[in-house]
């Protein structure tokens, strides 16, 4: 599932972000005032508390999810997200 949240600062005061969620993982890219990635293993951490993005054990998972994310962004023709993904530092 692909999503893009961009209603900032109101109503929820959550930085704009987009991401992909599978049966096991959520990969999120925050942008705007921040440029940060988050990865959660939903089977081990269903409340999404421990960000695994910097964990080298998940490098292949991250690469796979980024590829899937890019494909979904292109499928839904979200040009803003595609540009942000291309500009991302990570």
C-alpha positions as CSV (number, residue, x, y, z in Angstrom):
1,X,0.0,0.0,0.0
2,X,1.3,3.5,-0.9
3,X,0.4,6.6,0.9
4,X,1.4,10.3,0.8
5,X,0.5,12.6,3.8
6,X,1.1,16.3,3.1
7,X,-1.3,18.2,5.4
8,X,1.3,20.1,7.5
9,X,1.2,21.8,9.9
10,X,-2.5,21.2,10.4
11,X,-4.5,19.2,11.4
12,X,-2.1,16.7,13.0
13,X,1.3,18.5,13.2
14,X,3.0,15.5,11.5
15,X,5.7,16.3,9.0
16,X,4.7,15.5,5.4
17,X,5.7,12.0,4.4
18,X,5.1,9.2,2.0
19,X,5.7,5.5,2.3
20,X,4.9,2.0,1.5
21,X,3.4,-0.7,3.8
22,X,3.5,-4.4,3.3
23,X,2.4,-7.3,5.4
24,X,5.6,-7.1,7.4
25,X,7.2,-3.7,6.9
26,X,6.5,0.0,6.8
27,X,9.0,2.3,5.1
28,X,8.5,6.1,5.5
29,X,10.2,9.1,4.1
30,X,9.6,12.4,5.9
31,X,10.4,15.6,4.0
32,X,10.0,19.4,4.3
33,X,11.7,20.7,7.4
34,X,13.3,17.3,7.8
35,X,14.7,14.6,5.6
36,X,14.5,11.3,7.4
37,X,13.6,7.7,6.7
38,X,12.0,5.2,9.1
39,X,11.6,1.4,8.8
40,X,9.5,-0.7,11.0
41,X,9.1,-4.5,11.2
42,X,5.4,-4.9,11.9
43,X,5.7,-8.5,13.0
44,X,8.4,-7.7,15.7
45,X,7.2,-4.2,16.5
46,X,3.5,-3.7,15.6
47,X,3.3,-0.4,17.4
48,X,6.1,1.0,15.3
49,X,8.4,2.2,18.1
50,X,11.9,0.9,17.0
51,X,13.1,2.6,13.8
52,X,15.3,0.0,12.0
53,X,16.4,2.2,9.1
54,X,20.0,2.5,10.1
55,X,20.3,-1.2,10.9
56,X,22.6,-2.9,8.4
57,X,20.8,-6.2,8.8
58,X,17.8,-4.6,7.0
59,X,19.8,-3.1,4.0
60,X,18.3,-5.6,1.5
61,X,14.8,-5.1,2.9
62,X,15.2,-1.3,2.6
63,X,16.5,-1.6,-1.0
64,X,13.6,-3.8,-1.9
65,X,11.0,-1.5,-0.3
66,X,12.5,1.6,-1.9
67,X,12.2,-0.1,-5.3
68,X,8.6,-1.0,-4.6
69,X,8.0,2.5,-3.3
70,X,9.4,4.1,-6.5
71,X,7.2,1.8,-8.6
72,X,4.1,2.8,-6.7
73,X,4.9,6.5,-6.9
74,X,5.3,6.1,-10.7
75,X,2.1,4.1,-11.0
76,X,0.1,6.7,-9.1
77,X,1.9,9.5,-11.0
78,X,2.9,11.3,-7.8
79,X,5.4,13.7,-9.3
80,X,6.1,15.5,-6.1
81,X,7.0,12.3,-4.3
82,X,9.1,11.1,-7.2
83,X,11.2,14.4,-7.2
84,X,11.6,14.2,-3.4
85,X,12.7,10.6,-3.6
86,X,15.2,11.5,-6.3
87,X,16.5,14.4,-4.1
88,X,16.7,12.4,-0.9
89,X,20.1,12.2,0.8
90,X,19.6,8.5,1.8
